Structure formats: C-alpha cells, structure tokens
C-alpha cells in the first residue's frame, strides 16, 4: 500500500530545479505547489502500470525508480532508470496512448504527481518548459537507438560492462567513491542488459575474478573503471 502523502515546497525543491520545470515563473510555481500531489511509495511498489492510461506525469522527488516492459514470454526488460528530478510517464501523456512500461520503486521513494491539465498549461504558456521537454525527448530517442544497436551488435559482456557504467552514471557512488549507490538484484541487472539471469551472474563473477568489480552484498564496487570502459567499448 501507499505509505503516506507529503507536503513539498516547490519553490526551493531541488528535484524541480533539476527538472524541465526549473524555469517556471513565480505564479506557475505557486500553481504547481497547490495542484500537485506527493506520495511516499515503499520499495517494490508500482507507480503506474503498463497498459493503463495516463492522467498526468510524475517527478521523482527522492529515491530510485525503474521502468520495465513485460514481453510476450513474460520476461521483464528494464528500459529506463530514474533518479530525483527525472520525470516519468510523459511520453504516453504526450501521445495520448497507454503506458508502454510499468514504473516501480527500487527503494522507498517520494513521487510527485502533476495533473494533465496543469502540465499542458505549463507547456502552452512557458516556452522554456517546451524546449526542455524537446531536449528530453531527443535524449531519450538517442538512448533508445543506442540500446537497439547494442542488443543487435554487442556481445553480452560488453553490454553488461556498459550497463554497470550506466547505473553508476545514473545513481553515482557512495562515500567510498567505488560502490555504486543503488541496490539491484542480479535479475534486475540481467533485465537491463537483456540476458538470462544465469548469464549475468556468470559474467559478473568473471569481472570480479579479473578484479574489475567487487561485491558488497548486492551492491557492486567498481575497482577498475578504465578497464570497465574498455570492455564496454565506449567513450566515458
């Protein structure tokens, strides 16, 4: 069940300031504050489900979120990971279509909901919001094209190395500057890479034996960042 509701001050909210709504005018910020809703979700709770119709958009205030699609064979594919300041559910709202993925919390998260009417009002009256949204859509399209190329051309080990670098880039390190600041199951990592869980476990073990990564419980430490970049065959 949903845990509780929050009162979040939009004026000084860091999540808003790092989102497409960073340039809202004073009256727009007041309208956002009065009309949004903010809720705490426990780990593993669903924010919205694949196939449902959108009624607004969501902003991650605190916490971590994954978006995954369910294939016909019942396998989950993680298509995106979100952090504070990220908006989710906006593409389906823009297209007027059903959600193409399910949004689920990775850890306890505070999520703000902006109703459809308010979102469109910002889009119609604030040019900066529209520009920021176009940039976001372009970035998402670039990532989608890159992911398709990876699945078609890259070996699984390269995809796994790139996935670890992507997770690190999204959530950063803990205070030790080596441990990725998120807890993911081996199945979730496999679902990002697009491979079987057993394959992901074996390749993670290989990277550990090569002293490129190490494990702290379910968390992963990157011991040799440059070598991981080499394996991923990317510029980082």
One Martini backbone bead per residue (centre of mass of N, CA, C, O) as a GRO file, in nm:
protein
  236
    1UNK     BB    1   0.100   0.032   0.013
    2UNK     BB    2   0.060   0.347   0.053
    3UNK     BB    3   0.193   0.538   0.296
    4UNK     BB    4   0.205   0.863   0.218
    5UNK     BB    5   0.184   1.207   0.238
    6UNK     BB    6   0.315   1.518   0.111
    7UNK     BB    7   0.490   1.832   0.173
    8UNK     BB    8   0.610   2.027  -0.100
    9UNK     BB    9   0.831   2.281  -0.177
   10UNK     BB   10   0.867   2.417  -0.493
   11UNK     BB   11   1.057   2.662  -0.477
   12UNK     BB   12   1.316   2.474  -0.331
   13UNK     BB   13   1.317   2.233  -0.519
   14UNK     BB   14   1.558   2.025  -0.648
   15UNK     BB   15   1.394   1.854  -0.843
   16UNK     BB   16   1.278   2.090  -1.005
   17UNK     BB   17   1.559   2.235  -1.072
   18UNK     BB   18   1.638   1.946  -1.238
   19UNK     BB   19   1.407   2.001  -1.432
   20UNK     BB   20   1.180   2.120  -1.672
   21UNK     BB   21   1.075   2.325  -1.417
   22UNK     BB   22   1.309   2.545  -1.355
   23UNK     BB   23   1.153   2.808  -1.524
   24UNK     BB   24   0.935   2.890  -1.350
   25UNK     BB   25   0.717   3.098  -1.250
   26UNK     BB   26   0.582   3.213  -0.968
   27UNK     BB   27   0.282   3.139  -1.039
   28UNK     BB   28   0.354   2.848  -1.133
   29UNK     BB   29   0.468   2.747  -0.867
   30UNK     BB   30   0.208   2.787  -0.706
   31UNK     BB   31   0.036   2.599  -0.881
   32UNK     BB   32   0.204   2.348  -0.834
   33UNK     BB   33   0.181   2.340  -0.523
   34UNK     BB   34  -0.145   2.323  -0.519
   35UNK     BB   35  -0.183   2.064  -0.750
   36UNK     BB   36  -0.009   1.867  -0.645
   37UNK     BB   37   0.117   1.531  -0.563
   38UNK     BB   38   0.263   1.361  -0.273
   39UNK     BB   39   0.425   1.032  -0.244
   40UNK     BB   40   0.489   0.739  -0.061
   41UNK     BB   41   0.693   0.465  -0.162
   42UNK     BB   42   0.766   0.160  -0.144
   43UNK     BB   43   0.941  -0.097  -0.205
   44UNK     BB   44   0.800  -0.230  -0.506
   45UNK     BB   45   0.611  -0.019  -0.603
   46UNK     BB   46   0.352   0.099  -0.803
   47UNK     BB   47   0.285   0.379  -1.003
   48UNK     BB   48   0.259   0.247  -1.296
   49UNK     BB   49   0.099   0.067  -1.567
   50UNK     BB   50   0.096  -0.128  -1.817
   51UNK     BB   51  -0.189  -0.006  -2.015
   52UNK     BB   52  -0.244   0.247  -1.891
   53UNK     BB   53  -0.378   0.561  -1.841
   54UNK     BB   54  -0.294   0.884  -1.841
   55UNK     BB   55  -0.323   1.184  -1.592
   56UNK     BB   56  -0.009   1.246  -1.593
   57UNK     BB   57   0.285   1.324  -1.414
   58UNK     BB   58   0.613   1.234  -1.286
   59UNK     BB   59   0.825   1.308  -0.999
   60UNK     BB   60   1.129   1.259  -0.861
   61UNK     BB   61   1.222   1.344  -0.540
   62UNK     BB   62   1.289   1.060  -0.408
   63UNK     BB   63   1.492   0.809  -0.510
   64UNK     BB   64   1.420   0.499  -0.700
   65UNK     BB   65   1.353   0.401  -1.050
   66UNK     BB   66   1.181   0.167  -1.261
   67UNK     BB   67   1.139   0.072  -1.610
   68UNK     BB   68   0.917  -0.184  -1.740
   69UNK     BB   69   0.876  -0.455  -1.966
   70UNK     BB   70   0.646  -0.697  -2.091
   71UNK     BB   71   0.676  -0.970  -2.248
   72UNK     BB   72   0.528  -1.240  -2.401
   73UNK     BB   73   0.722  -1.441  -2.216
   74UNK     BB   74   0.736  -1.268  -1.926
   75UNK     BB   75   0.971  -1.083  -1.957
   76UNK     BB   76   1.181  -0.848  -1.815
   77UNK     BB   77   1.249  -0.504  -1.930
   78UNK     BB   78   1.473  -0.260  -1.870
   79UNK     BB   79   1.443   0.089  -1.997
   80UNK     BB   80   1.464   0.253  -1.715
   81UNK     BB   81   1.616   0.502  -1.494
   82UNK     BB   82   1.539   0.689  -1.194
   83UNK     BB   83   1.579   1.013  -1.049
   84UNK     BB   84   1.603   1.294  -0.907
   85UNK     BB   85   1.412   1.505  -1.142
   86UNK     BB   86   1.269   1.297  -1.290
   87UNK     BB   87   1.049   1.218  -1.550
   88UNK     BB   88   0.741   1.025  -1.574
   89UNK     BB   89   0.499   0.947  -1.827
   90UNK     BB   90   0.511   1.161  -2.076
   91UNK     BB   91   0.485   1.013  -2.353
   92UNK     BB   92   0.193   0.908  -2.319
   93UNK     BB   93   0.065   1.184  -2.277
   94UNK     BB   94   0.149   1.311  -2.550
   95UNK     BB   95   0.014   1.064  -2.728
   96UNK     BB   96  -0.248   0.933  -2.587
   97UNK     BB   97  -0.144   0.671  -2.455
   98UNK     BB   98  -0.048   0.403  -2.326
   99UNK     BB   99   0.144   0.252  -2.126
  100UNK     BB  100   0.465   0.082  -2.204
  101UNK     BB  101   0.519   0.079  -1.889
  102UNK     BB  102   0.648   0.006  -1.570
  103UNK     BB  103   0.650   0.163  -1.247
  104UNK     BB  104   0.918   0.107  -1.001
  105UNK     BB  105   1.049   0.079  -0.698
  106UNK     BB  106   1.372   0.027  -0.551
  107UNK     BB  107   1.298   0.231  -0.329
  108UNK     BB  108   1.213   0.443  -0.121
  109UNK     BB  109   0.974   0.693  -0.248
  110UNK     BB  110   0.920   1.026  -0.368
  111UNK     BB  111   0.620   1.123  -0.547
  112UNK     BB  112   0.515   1.345  -0.799
  113UNK     BB  113   0.200   1.478  -0.915
  114UNK     BB  114   0.090   1.599  -1.242
  115UNK     BB  115  -0.159   1.711  -1.389
  116UNK     BB  116  -0.254   1.738  -1.710
  117UNK     BB  117  -0.364   2.031  -1.713
  118UNK     BB  118  -0.108   2.162  -1.590
  119UNK     BB  119   0.100   2.066  -1.793
  120UNK     BB  120  -0.031   2.202  -2.046
  121UNK     BB  121  -0.014   2.488  -1.935
  122UNK     BB  122   0.297   2.503  -1.935
  123UNK     BB  123   0.335   2.438  -2.237
  124UNK     BB  124   0.161   2.695  -2.341
  125UNK     BB  125   0.321   2.936  -2.152
  126UNK     BB  126   0.618   2.786  -2.149
  127UNK     BB  127   0.888   2.765  -2.350
  128UNK     BB  128   1.104   2.626  -2.174
  129UNK     BB  129   0.950   2.365  -2.123
  130UNK     BB  130   0.933   2.276  -2.419
  131UNK     BB  131   1.238   2.269  -2.472
  132UNK     BB  132   1.314   2.067  -2.250
  133UNK     BB  133   1.134   1.840  -2.360
  134UNK     BB  134   1.271   1.810  -2.638
  135UNK     BB  135   1.546   1.732  -2.521
  136UNK     BB  136   1.445   1.479  -2.375
  137UNK     BB  137   1.337   1.329  -2.623
  138UNK     BB  138   1.607   1.323  -2.776
  139UNK     BB  139   1.763   1.167  -2.561
  140UNK     BB  140   1.578   0.915  -2.556
  141UNK     BB  141   1.617   0.841  -2.855
  142UNK     BB  142   1.920   0.799  -2.846
  143UNK     BB  143   1.913   0.569  -2.634
  144UNK     BB  144   1.734   0.376  -2.796
  145UNK     BB  145   1.922   0.343  -3.040
  146UNK     BB  146   2.162   0.238  -2.877
  147UNK     BB  147   2.024  -0.014  -2.760
  148UNK     BB  148   1.962  -0.153  -3.028
  149UNK     BB  149   2.255  -0.177  -3.122
  150UNK     BB  150   2.361  -0.341  -2.886
  151UNK     BB  151   2.178  -0.593  -2.916
  152UNK     BB  152   2.273  -0.651  -3.219
  153UNK     BB  153   2.618  -0.620  -3.170
  154UNK     BB  154   2.675  -0.684  -2.874
  155UNK     BB  155   2.811  -0.843  -2.644
  156UNK     BB  156   2.726  -0.923  -2.328
  157UNK     BB  157   2.976  -0.814  -2.175
  158UNK     BB  158   2.957  -0.528  -2.290
  159UNK     BB  159   2.669  -0.468  -2.187
  160UNK     BB  160   2.733  -0.503  -1.888
  161UNK     BB  161   2.949  -0.285  -1.861
  162UNK     BB  162   2.762  -0.056  -1.958
  163UNK     BB  163   2.545  -0.091  -1.741
  164UNK     BB  164   2.725  -0.022  -1.497
  165UNK     BB  165   2.793   0.266  -1.600
  166UNK     BB  166   2.501   0.363  -1.613
  167UNK     BB  167   2.431   0.325  -1.314
  168UNK     BB  168   2.654   0.509  -1.209
  169UNK     BB  169   2.561   0.767  -1.360
  170UNK     BB  170   2.276   0.781  -1.230
  171UNK     BB  171   2.367   0.725  -0.894
  172UNK     BB  172   2.646   0.684  -0.824
  173UNK     BB  173   2.838   0.714  -0.540
  174UNK     BB  174   2.955   0.655  -0.260
  175UNK     BB  175   3.182   0.766  -0.026
  176UNK     BB  176   3.411   0.559  -0.150
  177UNK     BB  177   3.408   0.588  -0.481
  178UNK     BB  178   3.299   0.264  -0.573
  179UNK     BB  179   3.006   0.236  -0.480
  180UNK     BB  180   2.710   0.182  -0.598
  181UNK     BB  181   2.403   0.379  -0.531
  182UNK     BB  182   2.260   0.073  -0.554
  183UNK     BB  183   2.012  -0.187  -0.526
  184UNK     BB  184   2.049  -0.487  -0.719
  185UNK     BB  185   1.957  -0.745  -0.871
  186UNK     BB  186   2.055  -0.982  -1.088
  187UNK     BB  187   1.793  -0.970  -1.251
  188UNK     BB  188   1.795  -0.665  -1.304
  189UNK     BB  189   2.059  -0.659  -1.457
  190UNK     BB  190   1.966  -0.855  -1.678
  191UNK     BB  191   1.720  -0.662  -1.764
  192UNK     BB  192   1.911  -0.445  -1.878
  193UNK     BB  193   2.086  -0.618  -2.078
  194UNK     BB  194   1.933  -0.878  -2.204
  195UNK     BB  195   1.947  -1.146  -2.013
  196UNK     BB  196   2.024  -1.399  -1.833
  197UNK     BB  197   2.079  -1.443  -1.508
  198UNK     BB  198   2.306  -1.656  -1.530
  199UNK     BB  199   2.485  -1.484  -1.716
  200UNK     BB  200   2.524  -1.241  -1.531
  201UNK     BB  201   2.654  -1.393  -1.296
  202UNK     BB  202   2.899  -1.501  -1.452
  203UNK     BB  203   3.011  -1.222  -1.553
  204UNK     BB  204   3.043  -1.094  -1.276
  205UNK     BB  205   3.245  -1.305  -1.177
  206UNK     BB  206   3.459  -1.245  -1.390
  207UNK     BB  207   3.504  -0.945  -1.306
  208UNK     BB  208   3.594  -1.017  -1.021
  209UNK     BB  209   3.839  -1.202  -1.098
  210UNK     BB  210   3.964  -0.941  -1.260
  211UNK     BB  211   3.936  -0.688  -1.065
  212UNK     BB  212   3.693  -0.478  -1.156
  213UNK     BB  213   3.506  -0.596  -0.938
  214UNK     BB  214   3.281  -0.592  -0.651
  215UNK     BB  215   3.117  -0.711  -0.351
  216UNK     BB  216   2.837  -0.566  -0.141
  217UNK     BB  217   2.647  -0.778  -0.154
  218UNK     BB  218   2.435  -0.629  -0.394
  219UNK     BB  219   2.661  -0.447  -0.432
  220UNK     BB  220   2.880  -0.250  -0.649
  221UNK     BB  221   3.224  -0.237  -0.720
  222UNK     BB  222   3.451  -0.018  -0.879
  223UNK     BB  223   3.798  -0.082  -0.938
  224UNK     BB  224   3.813  -0.060  -1.280
  225UNK     BB  225   3.709   0.173  -1.484
  226UNK     BB  226   3.884   0.165  -1.747
  227UNK     BB  227   3.835  -0.138  -1.803
  228UNK     BB  228   3.527  -0.119  -1.828
  229UNK     BB  229   3.531   0.072  -2.071
  230UNK     BB  230   3.680  -0.118  -2.262
  231UNK     BB  231   3.469  -0.346  -2.260
  232UNK     BB  232   3.227  -0.151  -2.356
  233UNK     BB  233   3.316   0.031  -2.595
  234UNK     BB  234   3.355   0.335  -2.477
  235UNK     BB  235   3.305   0.674  -2.404
  236UNK     BB  236   3.376   0.824  -2.058
   0.00000   0.00000   0.00000
